[in-house]
Amino acid sequence: MRRSTKRYLRQGGLYAVLAAVVIFLAVSVDWGNVHRNFWTPGLGDNWHDLILTGVKNTAIYTVISFALGLALALLLALMKLSDVLVYRWIATVYIELFRGLPALITILFMAFAVPIAFQWHAPGGTAGAGVIGLVMVAGAYMAETLRAGLQAVPKGQTEAARSLGMGPVATHVHVIIPQAFRIIIPPLTNEFVLLIKDTSLLSIVGAAVGQRELTNVSRDFLSSGSTAGTGTSLAQAALLYLIITLPLTRLVAWLEKRQQRAR
């Protein structure tokens, strides 16, 4: 038997197994029960709050967490690459600590433990404290990404900048950091997508009516409104998350392919 024939038979067998699994799952699901519990009538009552409150606040929290986390990450990355040993130790301890802790624990700590211990309340209440927790975690993860990007810039760029009379600070600001950001755009975009989903963790600390993010709004609909007692609002929230994140994940894939072609 030819090698190409064997390949076609193997691929055909894999497709047949996949089709059998799909058919089995489709037959096994109680579609009537799914429709009653996850796509009940009265959907229009939910969309208004889900989009105008949930999606809007999710976007706001994501942008704030990403911007502040990126600024923190840049500081930590520069500290970790510093010649000063104390700075390197501080950055390393911070990064390892907040990469090791679950994001939910950090959010709960900022929302409840810090106000008790220091008598300090974050702007925006528990929602603001939760965002600070996301900033701290995002900063730790993006710091390692930035560090790798800074180290990926060829050393010849630094030498060329120094030969032109640029000092260490000017070299980093005008030469090293801009090139590093071009290198790490795909992983940073991926981190942005992860932050969109991580904002759902803020629902655990509660928020005022106008501060609720998408998961929080959908959870409130589980016990109130025309679809109370069903998972309809959760299905709607899941659909909205996919509408937001899928284009961004495709953007990450496109950016990665573009970088590979450029190399």
N, C-alpha and C positions, 0 to 999 in steps of 0.2 A: 504493500500500500504506500502511495506517495506521501511525502511529508505534508504537502499542502492539503491533501485529503484528510489526513489525520487531524490537522489543525482545524479544518472546517467541521469535522465530526465532534471534536472537543468543544469548539465554540457552540455548536448546535446543542450539545448536551447541557452546557451551562445555561443557555437561553431557555431550554426546556425546564430545567430545575427552577429557574427564576419565575417562569410563567406558572409553574405548578404552585409555588409558594404564594404568588399574588392571587391566584384563583382561590386557593385554600383560605387565605385571609379574607378575601371579598365574600366568600360564602359563609364564613364563620361569624362575621360581624352582624349584630342585630341592628340593621340600619334604621328601623323604626324607632328603637330606643335611643340611638345616637341622635336622630333628628329631634326627638322630644326633649333631650337633655342638653344638646349642644347647639341647636339651631332652631330655637322655638320662635313663635310669632312675637312681635313687639320689638324687633331688632332696632327699629328706628329710634326708640326711646333711649337706647344706649349710645349710639354713635356720636351724638352731640357732645356729651361729657368725655367720652373716650378720646375724641380727636381734639376738641378745643381745650380741654383741661389736661388729660393724660398725655397725649402726644406732645403738646406744647411744653409741659413741664419736663417731660423726659428729654426733649431736645435741649431745653435750658440747662438742666442738670448735667447733661452729657458735655455740652460745650464748656461750661464752667469747670467741670472736673478735668476735662482734657487740657484746657488752656493753662490752668494753674498747676496741674500735674506735670505738664511739659516743662514749665518754668522750673519747678522743683527738680525734675529729672535732669535738666541741663546743669543746674547747680551741683547736684549729687555726682553727675558724671565728671564734671571738671574737678571736683574735690577728690574723686577716686583716682584721677590721673595726675593729681598734684604731687609735687616733690615733697610736700610737707606730710610727714608720717601721721600726725594727729588727724589731719583732714581726711587722709585715706582711711584711717580706722573709723572715723565717725560715719563716713559715707558707706563703708562696707557693713558696719553694724546696722545702720538704718535700712539699707537695701535688703540684707538677709532677714532682718526682723519682719519687715512688712511684706516681703515675698513669702515668708513662711507662715504668717498668720492668715487665716481665712478673712476675706473682705468683710463678711458679715460680722465677725468678731470685732474688727476695727470700727465698723459703723456703730455697733452697739456700745462700744467703749466710748466713742466720741459723743454719742447721744445721751448716755446715762452716767457713765463712770466719771468722765471729766467734769461735768457740772457739779457732781457730789464732792469730788476731791478738791477742785480748785475754785468752786463757787463762780464758775464762768459759764455763760450760756452763749452759744454760737449765734450769730445773726441768722434769722430765719427759723429759729426754734430747732426742733428735732430734724427737720428736713435739711436745714443748713448744716447741722452737725454731721448728718449722714453724708452730705456732699463733701465736707472736709475729710471724712473717712475715705471716701472714694479718691480724693486728691492724693492722700497719703499713700494709698495702695498703688494707684496709677503711676505716681512719681517713682516709686521703687522699681516697678517693672520697666517703665520707659527709660529709667536711668541706665540700665544695662544695655538697652537697645542703643541709646545715644553713645555710651562708652564704646561699644563695638563700632559704631559709625565713625566716631572720632579717630579710633585707632586704624580704621580702614583707609583713611586718607593717606596717600603716599607721603613719606617723609620728605620727598623732594619738594613738595609744595611748601612746607615750612622753611626749608633751606632757601628756596627761591624768594619767599617773602622777606626773610632776614637779609638776603643779599640786596634787596631793594631798600633797606633801611627801616623796615617795619619792626616795631617792638613786639614782645610776646603777646600782649593784650590785643593789639591791632591785628597781629597775625591770626589769632584765634577768631576774632570778631569778623574780619573781612575775608579770610581765606579758609580756615579749617572748618569752622562751624557751618557755613553755607554748603560746603561740599559734603559734609557729614549728613546734613539734612536731606540732600538729594539721594544719598545712598539708602537712608532708612525710611523713606516715604512709605513703601509698602507695609513694613511692620508697624509703623505709626498709625497708618490707616486701619490696620487690623486691630490695634489697641483701641481705636475710636469705636469700632464695631463692638468690641467686648465691653466697653464702658456703657454703650447704649443698653446692653442686656443687664449689666451690673446695676443700673439704676433701679431695677426691679427690687433689689435688696432693700431699698429705702422704705418699701412698704411695711417692713417689719417694725420700724420705729414710729410709724404713724405720722400724720401731717394734717395741717388745716385743710379745709375743703378746697381752697384755691391752690394749695401746694401739692396736691396728690399727683403722683406720676401714673403711668399707664397701668401698671399692675395693681396699684392701690385703688384706682378708679374701678377696674374690673372686679376686684375683690369686694368692693362695696356693693356692686350690683348683685352679688351672690345672695345677699340678704335683703335686698330692697328692689323696688321697681317691678316692671312687668315680667321680667325673666328671673325673679327671685327663686332660689332653690335649684337652679340648673347651672350647667357650665357654659351657657351661651356667652356670657360676657368674657369668660376666659378664652373661648374660641375666637371671639372678636379681637381681643387683645393680642393673641398669638398671630392672627392674620395681619394686624397692624405692625407688629414687630418684624414680620417677614417682609412686608412692603418696604419698611425702612432699611433693614439690614441686607437683604439680598442684593440690591443694586450696589451697595458698598462692598460686599464680598466679591462681586464681579469686578469692581474697580480695582481691588487689591490684586486679583489675578491678572488683570490687564497691565497694571503697573509693574508687576513682577516679570511678565513676558517682555515688556518694553525694556526693562533694565537688562534682561538677559541678551536681547538683540543688540543693545548698545555696547555690551561687553564684547 
